[in-house]
Amino acid sequence: MTTTPIPTRPPATTPAPSSNQGRRAALAAFLGSMLEYYDFFIYGSAAALVFPTLFFPTGDPTVATIGSLATFGIGYVARPLGGLVLGHFGDRLGRKRTLIITLTLMGLSSLAVGFLPTYAAVGWVAPALLVLCRMVQGFSAGGEAAGASTLTIEHAPEGRRGLFASFTMSGCMGGIVLANLVFVPVAALPREELMSWGWRVPFWTGFVVLVLAFVIRTRLDETPVFVAETKTDEPPALPVVELFRRQWRDVVRVTLASLFAVFQTVMGVFGLAYATSDAVGLGRTTMLWVSVMSNVAAVLCIPLVAALSDRIGRRPVWITGALSSSVLVFVYFGAISTQNLVTIFVTGAVLLGVAYSGMNALWPAFFSEQFSARVRFSGFAVASQIGLLLAGFSPTIGYALMGAGSMGWVPVAVFTAGCGVISAVAVYFCRETAHLPLAKLGN
């Protein structure tokens, strides 16, 4: 598990992070990630509820749903490419400028979805345009989490990197809460209004948040780590080449650890489609409120879990979260299949809000900390996005695995729990980084 050492300067040559800049970086990460994931998951809600009818009218509801959920997964296909390209520029040109690019791409592509013609108007051109917009979303998201996390840990005070970087994920969960809150009144519209104009409103609304987040990010300083690195050494011409030459083992471990994200997409997208299908028959609004409550719990829990990892280490917190999530996913889908609303709400909040936060709160800091400063953006972006590719197609895989009858959800739960166990094992073999100085990370 050793890696080829990368020579570093003595820690004294890197300016100490400023607490004020650390707080501003955490705020910028929170708002930027909120916008990114508002846009990203508003698409997931639409893919589960309205896109099968508007863009994939095959006559077979199951085939239409699978086609719609596959476009959700296509966004994840573009994420590794986005991670590779944006990681390259993040390590060569700077964290700040690259994050402004990711923000702009996500905001404009999501706005474009709100103006797309449907299949009834232009035929197969409509789903083709939808796929294009989704790929731009995915390309942007491929660099967002890596960039926001890298920027934040490089501004954060020593000993508090987990807490400060966790605001990236608090923003993501806040974006999901906002996406679902916007979709609740939209989903409650009469079907004719929902299908004609109502579904477009959430995609237009995100433009307001785009402007706010853009202003905040343009006012943030570049990280002292990146500035010191570029003053002393020329940035690598091809960061990804240096990454795989020196730290390929870390790439493999982070890739496998990234499978934890399957829980979120299976619960948030497949779970929504399954619960509102004819087989179960729960209301759209009910399940959107389950998502809202679960993600509110996550927003509150994430900084607490991250602060705990700063004290006792990343690995024990992560492994506990992964294994407990793997058990709770069976309870959650069992409750959906029996329409037990109390258990659905409680288990959803405990699973997504608490157990899953044991991983979700940590990955911004933990994945960044596995790589040296010269390739940190690229390492995080490339490794995590390859792993997240499976998460993107998990809703489609779930529909393909689902069996008949009241226990048809069991294969989906087994698949999801298996990904959680793999993630736990991968993290067990990662180096513990919570108490390492910033200058020694990745060496």
C-alpha positions as CSV (number, residue, x, y, z in Angstrom):
1,M,0.0,0.0,0.0
2,T,3.0,2.3,-0.2
3,T,3.2,5.0,-2.9
4,T,6.2,6.5,-4.6
5,P,7.1,9.5,-2.5
6,I,6.8,13.0,-3.9
7,P,9.4,15.4,-2.6
8,T,8.0,18.3,-0.8
9,R,9.3,21.6,0.6
10,P,9.5,22.1,4.3
11,P,6.1,23.1,5.7
12,A,7.3,26.5,6.6
13,T,7.5,27.6,3.0
14,T,3.7,27.3,2.6
15,P,1.8,30.2,4.2
16,A,-0.5,29.1,7.1
17,P,-4.2,29.1,6.1
18,S,-6.2,32.1,7.3
19,S,-9.3,31.3,9.4
20,N,-11.2,34.1,7.6
21,Q,-10.3,32.7,4.2
22,G,-11.2,29.2,5.5
23,R,-14.7,30.4,6.5
24,R,-15.2,32.2,3.2
25,A,-14.0,29.1,1.3
26,A,-16.5,26.9,3.3
27,L,-19.3,29.4,2.4
28,A,-18.3,29.5,-1.2
29,A,-18.2,25.7,-1.3
30,F,-21.6,25.5,0.4
31,L,-23.4,27.8,-2.0
32,G,-21.6,26.6,-5.1
33,S,-22.4,23.0,-4.3
34,M,-25.9,23.8,-3.4
35,L,-26.5,25.2,-6.8
36,E,-24.7,22.4,-8.5
37,Y,-26.7,19.7,-6.8
38,Y,-30.0,21.6,-6.9
39,D,-29.6,21.6,-10.7
40,F,-28.2,18.0,-10.8
41,F,-31.0,16.5,-8.7
42,I,-33.9,18.5,-10.0
43,Y,-33.1,16.6,-13.1
44,G,-33.4,13.3,-11.1
45,S,-36.8,14.2,-9.8
46,A,-38.0,15.1,-13.3
47,A,-36.5,11.9,-14.8
48,A,-38.5,9.9,-12.3
49,L,-41.8,11.8,-12.5
50,V,-42.3,13.6,-15.9
51,F,-39.6,12.8,-18.5
52,P,-40.8,9.3,-19.3
53,T,-44.0,10.8,-20.6
54,L,-42.6,14.0,-22.2
55,F,-39.5,12.6,-23.8
56,F,-39.9,8.8,-24.1
57,P,-43.5,8.1,-25.0
58,T,-42.9,4.4,-26.0
59,G,-46.4,3.2,-24.9
60,D,-44.8,0.9,-22.3
61,P,-44.4,2.8,-18.9
62,T,-41.6,0.6,-17.7
63,V,-39.5,1.0,-20.9
64,A,-40.1,4.8,-20.8
65,T,-39.0,5.0,-17.2
66,I,-35.9,3.0,-17.9
67,G,-35.1,5.2,-20.8
68,S,-35.6,8.4,-18.7
69,L,-33.5,7.1,-15.8
70,A,-30.8,6.1,-18.3
71,T,-30.4,9.8,-19.3
72,F,-29.9,10.5,-15.6
73,G,-27.1,8.0,-15.7
74,I,-25.6,9.5,-18.8
75,G,-24.7,12.6,-16.7
76,Y,-22.4,10.3,-14.7
77,V,-20.7,9.1,-17.9
78,A,-19.6,12.6,-18.6
79,R,-18.3,13.1,-15.0
80,P,-15.0,11.2,-15.4
81,L,-14.3,13.2,-18.5
82,G,-15.2,16.4,-16.6
83,G,-13.0,15.3,-13.8
84,L,-10.1,14.6,-16.1
85,V,-10.3,17.9,-18.0
86,L,-11.3,20.2,-15.1
87,G,-8.8,18.4,-12.8
88,H,-6.1,19.2,-15.3
89,F,-6.9,22.9,-15.3
90,G,-7.4,22.9,-11.5
91,D,-3.9,21.7,-10.9
92,R,-2.3,23.9,-13.6
93,L,-4.3,27.1,-13.6
94,G,-5.8,27.2,-10.1
95,R,-8.7,26.0,-8.0
96,K,-10.7,29.3,-8.1
97,R,-10.8,29.8,-11.8
98,T,-11.7,26.2,-12.5
99,L,-14.6,26.3,-10.0
100,I,-16.1,29.4,-11.7
101,I,-16.1,27.4,-14.9
102,T,-17.9,24.4,-13.3
103,L,-20.5,26.7,-11.8
104,T,-21.3,28.5,-15.1
105,L,-21.6,25.2,-17.1
106,M,-24.0,23.6,-14.6
107,G,-26.2,26.7,-14.3
108,L,-26.6,27.3,-18.0
109,S,-27.1,23.7,-19.0
110,S,-29.8,23.3,-16.4
111,L,-31.5,26.5,-17.5
112,A,-31.5,25.1,-21.1
113,V,-33.4,22.0,-20.0
114,G,-36.2,24.3,-18.9
115,F,-36.6,25.6,-22.4
116,L,-36.3,22.2,-24.3
117,P,-39.1,21.2,-26.7
118,T,-40.8,17.8,-25.9
119,Y,-41.1,14.7,-28.0
120,A,-44.5,15.8,-29.1
121,A,-43.1,18.9,-30.7
122,V,-39.9,17.8,-32.4
123,G,-39.7,14.0,-32.1
124,W,-36.5,12.3,-31.3
125,V,-34.6,15.6,-31.4
126,A,-36.1,16.3,-27.9
127,P,-34.4,13.4,-26.0
128,A,-31.2,14.0,-28.0
129,L,-31.1,17.6,-26.7
130,L,-32.0,16.4,-23.2
131,V,-29.0,14.0,-23.3
132,L,-26.7,16.8,-24.5
133,C,-27.8,19.1,-21.6
134,R,-27.4,16.2,-19.1
135,M,-23.9,15.5,-20.4
136,V,-22.9,19.1,-19.8
137,Q,-24.3,18.9,-16.3
138,G,-22.3,15.8,-15.7
139,F,-19.1,17.3,-17.1
140,S,-19.4,20.2,-14.7
141,A,-20.2,18.0,-11.7
142,G,-17.1,16.0,-12.5
143,G,-15.0,18.9,-11.3
144,E,-17.2,20.6,-8.8
145,A,-16.8,18.4,-5.7
146,A,-13.1,17.9,-6.3
147,G,-12.5,21.6,-6.8
148,A,-14.7,22.8,-3.9
149,S,-13.2,20.2,-1.5
150,T,-9.6,20.9,-2.6
151,L,-10.0,24.7,-2.2
152,T,-11.6,24.3,1.2
153,I,-9.1,21.9,2.8
154,E,-6.2,24.1,1.5
155,H,-7.8,27.1,3.2
156,A,-8.9,25.3,6.4
157,P,-7.1,25.5,9.8
158,E,-5.1,22.4,10.7
159,G,-7.1,19.9,12.7
160,R,-10.4,21.1,11.2
161,R,-10.1,20.1,7.6
162,G,-13.0,17.6,7.9
163,L,-15.4,20.1,9.4
164,F,-14.6,22.9,6.9
165,A,-14.7,20.6,3.9
166,S,-17.9,19.0,5.0
167,F,-19.7,22.3,4.1
168,T,-19.3,21.1,0.5
169,M,-21.6,18.2,1.2
170,S,-23.9,20.3,3.4
171,G,-24.3,22.4,0.3
172,C,-25.0,19.4,-1.8
173,M,-27.7,18.1,0.6
174,G,-29.1,21.6,0.9
175,G,-29.4,21.7,-2.9
176,I,-31.2,18.4,-2.9
177,V,-33.6,19.8,-0.2
178,L,-34.2,22.9,-2.3
179,A,-34.8,20.8,-5.4
180,N,-37.4,18.7,-3.7
181,L,-39.1,21.7,-2.0
182,V,-39.4,23.3,-5.4
183,F,-40.8,20.1,-6.9
184,V,-43.3,19.5,-4.1
185,P,-45.8,22.2,-5.3
186,V,-45.0,21.4,-8.9
187,A,-45.7,17.7,-8.5
188,A,-49.0,18.6,-6.8
189,L,-50.2,20.5,-9.9
190,P,-53.0,19.0,-12.1
191,R,-51.4,16.5,-14.5
192,E,-52.1,18.7,-17.6
193,E,-50.4,21.8,-16.0
194,L,-47.5,19.7,-14.7
195,M,-46.8,18.2,-18.1
196,S,-47.2,21.5,-20.0
197,W,-45.3,24.1,-18.1
198,G,-45.0,23.2,-14.4
199,W,-42.0,20.9,-14.8
200,R,-40.0,23.7,-16.4
201,V,-40.2,26.1,-13.4
202,P,-37.6,24.3,-11.2
203,F,-35.0,24.5,-14.0
204,W,-35.6,28.2,-14.4
205,T,-35.5,29.0,-10.6
206,G,-31.9,27.8,-10.2
207,F,-30.6,30.8,-12.3
208,V,-31.1,33.1,-9.3
209,V,-28.8,30.9,-7.1
210,L,-26.3,30.8,-10.0
211,V,-25.8,34.5,-9.9
212,L,-25.4,34.6,-6.1
213,A,-22.9,31.7,-6.1
214,F,-20.9,33.2,-9.0
215,V,-20.5,36.5,-7.3
216,I,-19.2,34.8,-4.1
217,R,-16.7,32.6,-5.9
218,T,-15.2,35.4,-7.9
219,R,-14.4,37.2,-4.6
220,L,-12.5,34.3,-3.0
221,D,-8.7,34.1,-3.0
222,E,-6.7,31.4,-4.6
223,T,-5.4,28.9,-2.0
224,P,-2.0,29.6,-0.4
225,V,-1.0,26.0,-1.1
226,F,-1.5,26.4,-4.8
227,V,0.2,29.8,-4.9
228,A,3.3,28.4,-3.0
229,E,3.4,25.4,-5.2
230,T,3.5,27.4,-8.4
231,K,6.1,29.8,-7.1
232,T,8.5,27.0,-6.2
233,D,7.8,24.4,-8.9
234,E,6.3,24.4,-12.4
235,P,2.9,22.7,-12.3
236,P,3.0,19.3,-14.0
237,A,2.4,19.5,-17.7
238,L,0.0,16.6,-17.5
239,P,-1.2,16.2,-13.9
240,V,-3.0,13.0,-14.6
241,V,0.2,11.3,-15.9
242,E,2.0,12.2,-12.7
243,L,-1.0,11.1,-10.7
244,F,-1.0,7.6,-12.2
245,R,2.8,7.3,-12.1
246,R,3.1,8.1,-8.4
247,Q,-0.3,7.4,-6.8
248,W,-2.1,4.9,-8.8
249,R,-2.9,2.8,-5.7
250,D,-4.6,5.7,-4.1
251,V,-6.7,6.2,-7.3
252,V,-7.9,2.6,-7.1
253,R,-8.8,2.8,-3.4
254,V,-10.7,6.1,-3.8
255,T,-12.5,4.7,-6.8
256,L,-13.8,1.8,-4.9
257,A,-14.6,3.9,-1.8
258,S,-16.7,6.1,-4.1
259,L,-19.2,3.3,-4.6
260,F,-20.9,4.7,-1.4
261,A,-22.8,7.1,-3.6
262,V,-25.0,4.3,-4.9
263,F,-27.0,4.7,-1.7
264,Q,-28.0,8.2,-2.6
265,T,-29.0,7.6,-6.2
266,V,-30.8,4.4,-5.4
267,M,-32.8,6.0,-2.6
268,G,-33.4,9.4,-4.3
269,V,-34.1,8.4,-7.9
270,F,-34.9,4.6,-8.0
271,G,-36.8,4.8,-4.7
272,L,-38.9,7.7,-5.9
273,A,-39.8,5.9,-9.2
274,Y,-40.5,2.6,-7.4
275,A,-42.6,4.1,-4.6
276,T,-44.8,6.0,-7.1
277,S,-45.1,3.2,-9.6
278,D,-48.4,1.2,-10.0
279,A,-46.8,-1.7,-8.1
280,V,-46.7,0.4,-4.9
281,G,-48.9,3.4,-5.5
282,L,-47.5,6.0,-3.0
283,G,-48.1,9.6,-3.9
284,R,-45.4,11.7,-5.6
285,T,-45.7,14.5,-2.9
286,T,-45.3,12.0,-0.1
287,M,-42.0,10.6,-1.4
288,L,-40.7,14.1,-2.1
289,W,-41.3,15.0,1.5
290,V,-39.5,11.9,2.6
291,S,-36.5,13.1,0.6
292,V,-36.8,16.6,2.1
293,M,-36.9,15.3,5.7
294,S,-34.0,12.9,5.1
295,N,-31.8,15.6,3.5
296,V,-32.6,18.2,6.2
297,A,-31.4,15.6,8.8
298,A,-28.3,15.2,6.7
299,V,-27.6,18.9,6.5
300,L,-27.7,19.0,10.3
301,C,-25.7,15.8,10.8
302,I,-22.9,16.3,8.3
303,P,-20.8,18.9,10.2
304,L,-21.2,16.9,13.4
305,V,-19.9,13.7,11.8
306,A,-17.1,15.6,10.1
307,A,-16.0,17.2,13.3
308,L,-16.0,13.8,15.0
309,S,-13.7,12.5,12.2
310,D,-11.3,15.3,12.9
311,R,-11.0,13.9,16.5
312,I,-11.1,10.1,16.1
313,G,-10.1,9.7,12.5
314,R,-11.8,9.3,9.1
315,R,-11.7,5.5,8.7
316,P,-13.7,4.4,11.8
317,V,-16.5,6.9,11.1
318,W,-16.7,5.9,7.4
319,I,-16.7,2.2,8.0
320,T,-19.4,2.5,10.6
321,G,-21.5,4.6,8.2
322,A,-21.1,2.2,5.3
323,L,-22.0,-1.0,7.2
324,S,-25.0,0.5,9.0
325,S,-26.3,1.9,5.7
326,S,-26.0,-1.5,4.1
327,V,-28.3,-2.9,6.8
328,L,-30.8,0.0,6.8
329,V,-31.4,-0.1,3.1
330,F,-33.3,-3.4,3.5
331,V,-35.5,-1.8,6.1
332,Y,-36.2,1.2,3.9
333,F,-37.3,-0.7,0.8
334,G,-39.3,-3.1,2.9
335,A,-41.2,-0.2,4.4
336,I,-41.9,1.2,0.9
337,S,-43.2,-2.2,-0.3
338,T,-45.7,-2.3,2.5
339,Q,-46.5,1.4,2.4
340,N,-45.6,1.9,6.0
341,L,-45.3,5.7,6.0
342,V,-44.0,6.1,9.6
343,T,-41.2,3.6,8.9
344,I,-40.4,5.1,5.5
345,F,-40.0,8.6,7.1
346,V,-38.0,7.4,10.1
347,T,-35.8,5.0,8.2
348,G,-35.2,7.5,5.4
349,A,-34.0,10.1,7.9
350,V,-31.8,7.7,9.9
351,L,-30.3,6.1,6.7
352,L,-29.7,9.1,4.6
353,G,-29.5,11.7,7.4
354,V,-27.2,9.8,9.9
355,A,-25.7,6.6,8.6
356,Y,-25.0,7.7,5.1
357,S,-23.6,11.0,6.5
358,G,-20.8,8.9,8.0
359,M,-19.5,8.6,4.5
360,N,-21.0,11.7,2.8
361,A,-19.6,14.1,5.3
362,L,-16.1,12.8,5.0
363,W,-15.4,12.2,1.3
364,P,-14.6,15.9,0.5
365,A,-11.8,16.0,3.0
366,F,-10.8,12.3,3.0
367,F,-10.5,11.9,-0.8
368,S,-8.6,15.2,-1.1
369,E,-6.2,14.2,1.6
370,Q,-5.1,11.1,-0.2
371,F,-3.3,13.1,-2.9
372,S,-0.4,15.5,-2.9
373,A,-0.9,19.2,-3.7
374,R,0.5,18.9,-7.2
375,V,-2.2,16.4,-8.3
376,R,-4.8,16.8,-5.7
377,F,-7.6,18.3,-7.9
378,S,-6.9,15.6,-10.6
379,G,-6.6,12.8,-8.1
380,F,-9.9,13.5,-6.4
381,A,-11.8,14.3,-9.6
382,V,-10.6,11.3,-11.7
383,A,-10.8,8.7,-8.9
384,S,-14.1,9.7,-7.5
385,Q,-15.9,10.2,-10.8
386,I,-14.9,6.7,-12.1
387,G,-16.5,5.3,-8.9
388,L,-19.5,7.5,-9.1
389,L,-20.2,6.3,-12.7
390,L,-21.9,3.2,-11.2
391,A,-23.9,5.4,-8.9
392,G,-25.3,7.2,-11.9
393,F,-26.6,4.1,-13.5
394,S,-27.8,2.5,-10.3
395,P,-31.5,3.6,-10.7
396,T,-31.5,1.9,-14.2
397,I,-29.7,-1.1,-12.8
398,G,-32.3,-1.2,-10.0
399,Y,-35.2,-1.4,-12.4
400,A,-33.4,-4.1,-14.3
401,L,-32.8,-6.1,-11.1
402,M,-36.2,-5.6,-9.6
403,G,-38.2,-8.8,-9.4
404,A,-42.0,-9.4,-9.4
405,G,-44.2,-9.3,-6.3
406,S,-43.9,-7.6,-2.9
407,M,-40.3,-8.8,-2.5
408,G,-39.1,-7.7,-5.9
409,W,-37.0,-4.9,-4.2
410,V,-34.7,-7.4,-2.5
411,P,-32.1,-7.8,-5.4
412,V,-31.9,-4.0,-5.5
413,A,-31.2,-3.8,-1.8
414,V,-28.6,-6.6,-2.1
415,F,-26.8,-4.7,-4.9
416,T,-26.8,-1.4,-2.9
417,A,-25.6,-3.0,0.3
418,G,-22.8,-4.8,-1.6
419,C,-21.6,-1.4,-2.9
420,G,-21.5,-0.2,0.8
421,V,-19.4,-3.2,1.9
422,I,-16.9,-2.7,-1.0
423,S,-16.6,1.0,0.0
424,A,-15.9,0.1,3.6
425,V,-13.2,-2.4,2.7
426,A,-11.5,0.1,0.4
427,V,-11.5,2.7,3.1
428,Y,-10.0,0.2,5.5
429,F,-6.9,0.0,3.2
430,C,-6.7,3.8,2.8
431,R,-4.2,5.8,4.9
432,E,-5.6,7.6,7.9
433,T,-5.2,11.4,7.2
434,A,-7.2,13.2,9.9
435,H,-4.1,14.2,12.0
436,L,-1.5,14.6,9.2
437,P,-0.2,18.1,8.5
438,L,-1.3,19.6,5.1
439,A,2.2,19.5,3.7
440,K,2.5,15.7,4.3
441,L,-0.7,14.7,2.6
442,G,-0.2,12.3,-0.3
443,N,3.5,11.6,0.5
